[in-house]
Amino acid sequence: MNPLVIIPTFVSARDHVRASSPLAVYDHATPLHQPGELPRLLSSLANVRGVGQVCVLVAAERAVEVKALQKVQGICAQFPTLAITVVGAPELSLIRQRFEQLKLGSNVQAIGLEGYSAIRNLGLVVANIFGHDSVVFLDDDEIIEDPEFLVKGIYGLGKLTKRGIPILAKTGYYLNSEGTYHSRSQDKWYNRFWQQGSAFNEWIDQAMRGPRLSRSNHVCGGCLALHHEAYKRVCFDPWIVRGEDLDYMLNLRMYGSDIWFDNKWVLLHLPPAGTSEGTRFRQDIFRWLYEYRKMEFSRTQIDLQQVKPSSLEPYPGPFLEPGIRKRIKRTALLRSIGRPDRQAYLQASHAASDEAAIYASQNCSKYFELQYAWPQVMARTENDEILRAALLESTALRSSVPAAAQGGSQTRPQTRPQFDQPSLDPGLTSEIRLNLAE
């Protein structure tokens, strides 16, 4: 296979950013004057066997888009053994122009550099343009310790189970700084109505005891592999503010497919300190209220598979059931008493009854309109020679100019990006015997 490794990275003008919309709130964005975690990831990726083309997507505030691209280009130039192409606002503009030429302009909201899902969809479009048969998503705050990481990542992808079920999407899992895959759940009195961490721990314990590949109720967006047959049919939802990886699993199920969990595919997840607990919970309120309304709306569509909360036990089923709004308000109130950041939790409580509920109601049906058009978008841009040439020229012009001020680091010009990198050795995948839960 010839997977495109996609790495979104987020750059901000300052240490603390005031987001313009719920979609622009990220767990952590690297300030322009700091190197961030991307160099650490690329250093570890350089030791992974079989890496072909790498695409780094640069999301930044409009005021610093150019400087952010220069910064990331300078970082990537420090790893000449990796074939890295940096994609940012100029390339997004080219793709959107081409969408207009192809009469696909009504779908430009699906791709972008604001919001987790739109950024991932941009990566899918790039992979489609350059004819990659699969993608592997990483996050920039990870470390890969296993040289066989990519080989394990594509294990089973595109193959059939004994029952003839195609494996078109799969996820691995994270180890945290303590070396465990368990969530740091807090079984405290103020989390009585919000046992998200313990529910996840119960699920992953079951999955780790099972066969290597089993149907997954969870997705790690920074350890995610998608076959072309999956990503050309189903896109990420641009209206979900966070949790777009788990949401993608729900989308696949609605459209007749699934994600598989590989309990041998693992990396380290070492994020820096991010937004406050209260701010993150506010995003969770937007996420779960939207997810609940979206799933509720999906049941009115006769052409979709029904995905019931009971099929998603022990996680995330309880967060998709009626009464989620009441649980949110109770949890916000209790946490405002028992946790720091009292004001943020009180604001989160108000969001549950006002802003987030309105947002969910107004947007819960939009994804299905976009999803109806997505296969056409992918069919008309697949191996698009005009767009491919334009993107190569754009990235080549930028990469031929050294990024001058990157914290004093030495950089050198890169050659013209070449997307047609050698694929993994066919011998690595020709004799795979799958260990599955049917």
C-alpha positions in Angstrom: 0.0 0.0 0.0 1.0 3.6 -0.4 -0.3 5.5 2.6 -0.1 9.3 2.9 0.9 10.2 6.5 -1.1 13.3 7.5 -0.1 15.5 10.4 -2.2 18.5 11.3 -0.4 21.2 13.3 -1.8 24.3 14.9 0.0 27.6 15.2 -1.1 30.7 17.1 0.1 34.3 17.3 0.3 34.3 21.0 0.2 32.0 24.1 -3.5 32.5 24.8 -5.9 32.7 21.9 -9.5 34.0 22.0 -11.3 31.8 19.4 -13.6 33.4 16.9 -16.0 30.4 17.0 -16.4 27.1 18.8 -14.8 25.3 15.8 -11.6 27.2 16.3 -10.9 26.1 19.9 -8.1 23.6 20.0 -6.7 21.5 22.8 -3.3 23.1 22.2 -1.9 25.4 19.5 1.8 26.1 19.4 2.7 29.8 19.8 4.6 31.2 16.8 7.7 31.9 18.8 8.0 28.3 20.2 9.1 25.1 18.4 6.3 23.0 19.8 6.0 19.3 19.6 6.2 18.8 15.8 10.0 18.3 15.7 9.8 15.6 18.3 7.2 13.7 16.3 9.2 14.0 13.0 12.4 12.9 14.7 10.6 9.7 15.8 8.9 9.2 12.5 12.2 9.3 10.7 13.0 5.9 12.4 9.9 4.2 11.2 10.2 1.6 8.4 8.4 2.2 5.1 7.4 5.9 5.5 6.6 7.3 2.1 5.0 10.8 1.6 4.3 12.9 4.7 1.8 15.9 4.5 1.9 18.5 7.3 -1.3 20.6 7.4 -0.7 24.1 8.9 -3.7 25.7 10.6 -3.0 29.3 11.8 -4.8 32.5 12.4 -5.0 34.6 9.3 -2.7 37.3 10.6 0.2 34.8 11.0 -0.5 32.4 8.2 2.6 33.3 6.2 4.9 33.2 9.3 3.4 29.9 10.4 4.1 28.3 7.1 7.7 29.5 7.1 8.1 28.2 10.6 6.8 24.8 9.8 8.7 24.6 6.6 11.9 25.4 8.5 11.1 22.6 11.0 10.4 20.1 8.3 13.7 21.0 6.4 15.6 19.6 9.4 14.5 16.1 8.5 15.8 15.6 5.0 15.3 11.8 5.1 11.5 12.4 5.3 9.6 13.4 2.1 7.5 16.1 3.7 5.1 18.5 1.9 3.8 21.4 3.9 0.2 22.5 3.0 -1.4 25.7 4.2 -3.6 28.6 3.1 -2.2 29.0 -0.4 -2.8 25.3 -1.2 -6.3 25.5 0.3 -7.1 28.5 -1.9 -6.0 26.5 -5.0 -8.2 23.5 -4.1 -11.2 25.8 -3.5 -10.6 27.5 -6.9 -10.6 24.1 -8.5 -13.8 23.2 -6.7 -15.4 26.2 -8.3 -14.2 25.2 -11.8 -15.5 21.7 -11.3 -18.9 23.0 -10.1 -18.2 21.7 -6.6 -18.1 25.1 -4.9 -21.1 24.4 -2.7 -19.0 21.8 -0.8 -16.0 24.0 0.1 -17.2 24.2 3.7 -16.2 20.5 3.9 -12.5 21.4 3.7 -10.5 24.1 5.4 -7.9 25.1 8.0 -10.3 25.9 10.9 -11.9 23.1 12.9 -10.6 19.6 13.4 -12.8 18.0 10.8 -12.3 20.4 8.0 -8.6 20.1 8.4 -8.8 16.3 8.3 -11.0 16.5 5.2 -8.4 18.7 3.5 -5.9 15.9 4.2 -8.2 13.4 2.5 -8.6 15.6 -0.5 -4.8 16.0 -0.9 -4.4 12.2 -0.6 -7.1 11.7 -3.2 -5.6 14.2 -5.6 -2.2 12.4 -5.5 -3.7 8.9 -5.8 -2.9 7.5 -2.4 -4.7 4.3 -1.6 -4.8 5.0 2.1 -4.0 7.6 4.8 -2.6 7.4 8.3 -3.3 10.3 10.6 -0.9 11.4 13.3 -1.1 14.2 15.8 1.9 16.5 16.3 2.1 15.8 20.1 3.0 12.1 19.7 6.1 10.0 19.7 6.5 6.8 17.8 8.8 4.2 19.4 8.1 1.2 17.2 10.0 1.1 13.9 7.2 -1.2 12.6 4.5 1.3 13.4 3.4 1.9 9.8 3.6 -1.8 8.9 1.3 -2.5 11.9 -0.9 0.4 10.9 -1.8 -1.0 7.5 -2.1 -4.6 8.8 -5.4 -5.9 7.5 -6.4 -2.7 5.8 -8.3 -3.4 2.6 -8.6 -7.1 3.4 -11.7 -9.2 4.1 -12.5 -11.0 7.3 -13.5 -14.6 7.2 -17.1 -13.5 6.9 -16.3 -11.3 3.9 -16.4 -8.0 5.8 -14.0 -5.4 4.4 -11.6 -3.7 6.8 -11.6 -0.1 5.5 -10.7 1.8 8.7 -8.8 1.0 11.8 -7.4 2.7 14.9 -4.8 1.9 17.5 -4.4 3.4 21.0 -2.3 5.8 23.0 0.0 5.3 25.9 0.2 8.4 28.2 3.1 9.8 30.2 2.5 7.1 32.8 2.8 4.3 30.2 -0.8 3.2 30.4 -3.7 3.2 28.0 -6.2 4.0 30.7 -7.9 7.4 30.9 -7.0 9.4 34.0 -10.6 9.1 35.1 -11.5 10.9 38.3 -14.1 9.0 40.3 -15.0 12.0 42.4 -18.3 13.1 43.7 -18.5 16.0 41.2 -18.2 13.5 38.3 -21.2 11.5 39.5 -23.1 12.2 36.3 -20.1 12.2 33.9 -18.2 8.9 34.1 -16.6 9.3 30.7 -13.1 8.2 31.7 -14.2 5.1 33.6 -16.5 4.1 30.8 -13.7 4.3 28.3 -11.4 2.3 30.6 -14.0 -0.5 30.8 -14.3 -0.6 27.0 -10.5 -0.7 26.3 -9.8 -3.3 28.9 -12.2 -5.6 27.0 -10.7 -4.7 23.6 -7.1 -5.4 24.9 -8.1 -8.9 26.1 -9.6 -9.8 22.7 -8.1 -10.7 19.4 -5.8 -8.3 17.6 -8.6 -6.8 15.4 -12.1 -6.2 16.8 -14.9 -3.8 16.0 -14.2 -0.5 17.8 -16.3 1.8 19.9 -13.5 4.3 20.1 -11.1 6.1 17.7 -7.8 7.7 18.4 -7.6 10.4 15.7 -3.8 10.5 16.0 -3.5 6.8 15.3 -6.0 6.3 12.5 -5.7 4.5 9.2 -8.3 4.9 6.4 -8.5 2.9 3.2 -9.4 4.9 0.0 -12.7 3.0 -0.2 -13.6 4.5 3.2 -12.4 8.1 2.8 -13.8 8.6 -0.7 -17.3 7.5 0.6 -17.4 9.1 4.1 -16.0 12.5 5.2 -15.5 14.0 8.6 -18.2 16.3 10.0 -17.2 20.0 9.8 -19.8 21.0 12.3 -18.6 19.0 15.3 -16.4 21.1 17.5 -14.2 18.3 18.9 -14.3 14.5 19.0 -14.3 14.3 15.2 -12.5 11.0 15.3 -15.2 9.2 17.4 -17.8 11.0 15.3 -16.3 9.5 12.2 -16.8 6.0 13.5 -20.5 6.9 14.0 -20.6 8.2 10.5 -19.1 5.1 9.1 -21.7 2.9 10.9 -24.6 5.0 9.6 -23.3 4.5 6.1 -22.8 0.7 6.5 -19.1 0.4 7.5 -17.1 0.3 10.7 -13.8 1.0 12.4 -11.6 -1.8 13.7 -9.4 -1.6 16.8 -5.9 -3.0 16.6 -4.5 -3.8 20.0 -1.0 -4.1 18.6 -0.8 -0.6 17.1 0.3 1.9 19.7 2.2 5.2 20.2 2.9 7.7 22.9 0.6 10.7 23.4 2.4 13.5 25.3 0.3 16.6 24.9 1.4 19.9 26.5 -0.7 21.8 28.9 -3.8 23.0 27.0 -6.9 24.9 27.6 -8.4 25.0 31.1 -10.6 22.2 32.3 -13.6 24.4 32.3 -13.0 25.5 28.7 -12.5 22.0 27.6 -15.7 20.9 29.3 -17.5 23.7 27.5 -16.3 22.2 24.2 -17.5 18.8 25.4 -21.0 20.3 25.9 -21.1 21.5 22.3 -19.8 18.2 21.2 -22.2 15.9 23.0 -25.3 18.0 22.5 -24.5 18.2 18.8 -23.8 14.5 18.6 -27.0 13.6 20.3 -29.1 15.8 18.0 -27.3 14.5 15.0 -27.9 10.9 15.9 -31.5 11.7 16.6 -31.9 13.3 13.2 -30.2 10.4 11.5 -33.0 8.1 12.7 -35.4 10.0 10.5 -33.4 9.1 7.4 -34.6 5.9 5.8 -31.4 5.3 3.8 -29.1 5.2 6.9 -28.2 2.4 9.2 -29.7 2.9 12.7 -27.0 3.4 15.3 -28.4 3.0 18.8 -26.7 3.9 22.1 -27.2 0.3 23.3 -24.8 -0.9 20.6 -22.1 1.4 22.0 -21.9 0.2 25.5 -20.0 0.8 27.8 -18.7 3.8 25.8 -19.8 6.1 24.3 -23.4 4.9 24.4 -24.4 6.7 27.7 -23.4 10.0 26.2 -25.9 9.6 23.3 -29.0 8.9 25.4 -31.9 11.2 26.3 -31.1 13.2 29.4 -27.6 14.3 28.3 -28.5 17.9 28.6 -29.6 17.5 32.2 -26.4 15.5 33.0 -24.3 18.3 31.5 -25.9 21.0 33.7 -25.5 18.9 36.8 -21.9 18.1 36.1 -21.1 21.7 35.4 -22.7 22.9 38.6 -20.9 20.2 40.7 -17.5 20.9 39.1 -17.9 24.6 39.7 -18.1 23.8 43.4 -15.4 21.0 43.6 -12.9 22.0 40.9 -10.8 25.1 40.1 -11.8 27.4 37.3 -15.2 27.9 38.8 -16.3 30.7 36.5 -15.5 28.6 33.4 -17.7 25.8 34.6 -20.6 28.2 35.4 -20.2 29.6 31.9 -20.3 26.0 30.6 -23.5 25.4 32.4 -25.1 28.3 30.7 -23.8 27.1 27.4 -25.7 23.8 27.9 -29.0 25.6 28.1 -28.4 28.3 25.5 -25.6 28.6 23.0 -24.6 24.9 22.6 -28.3 23.7 22.4 -29.0 26.3 19.7 -25.9 25.3 17.8 -26.9 21.7 17.8 -30.4 22.4 16.7 -29.3 24.6 13.8 -26.5 22.4 12.4 -27.5 18.8 13.2 -28.8 18.1 9.6 -26.1 19.8 7.6 -23.6 16.9 7.6 -26.0 14.6 5.7 -26.4 17.1 2.9 -22.6 17.4 2.6 -22.2 13.6 2.9 -24.6 13.1 0.0 -22.2 15.1 -2.2 -18.9 13.8 -0.8 -18.5 10.8 -3.1 -18.9 13.1 -6.2 -16.3 15.5 -4.7 -13.8 12.7 -4.4 -14.6 11.1 -7.8 -14.0 14.4 -9.6 -10.8 15.3 -7.8 -9.2 11.9 -7.8 -5.8 12.1 -9.6 -6.7 15.5 -10.9 -3.7 16.4 -13.0 -4.4 20.2 -13.1 -4.8 20.5 -9.4 -1.8 18.1 -8.8 0.4 20.3 -10.9 -0.8 23.5 -9.2 -0.2 22.1 -5.7 3.3 20.8 -6.6 4.2 24.2 -8.0 2.9 26.1 -5.0 4.7 23.9 -2.4 7.9 23.8 -4.5 8.1 27.6 -4.7 7.8 27.9 -0.9 10.1 25.0 0.0 12.9 26.4 -2.3 13.2 29.5 -0.1 14.9 29.0 3.3 12.8 30.0 6.3 15.0 32.7 7.7 14.1 33.2 11.3 13.2 29.9 13.0 14.7 30.4 16.4 18.2 30.4 14.9 17.9 26.9 13.5 19.8 26.1 10.3 17.7 25.2 7.4 18.4 24.5 3.7 16.3 24.6 0.6 14.4 21.5 -0.2 14.0 20.0 -3.7 10.7 20.0 -5.5 8.2 17.8 -3.5 7.6 14.4 -5.0 4.3 12.8 -4.0 5.0 9.6 -6.0 7.1 8.0 -3.3 7.8 4.3 -3.2 5.1 2.4 -1.4 5.7 -0.1 1.4 7.4 -3.3 0.4 4.7 -5.6 -1.0 6.2 -8.4 0.9 5.2 -6.7 4.1 1.5 -7.2 3.4 1.2 -10.1 1.0 0.9 -12.9 3.6 -1.0 -11.3 6.4 -3.2 -13.7 8.4 -5.8 -11.7 10.2 -6.6 -12.3 13.9 -10.2 -11.0 14.1 -13.3 -10.8 16.2 -16.1 -11.5 13.8 
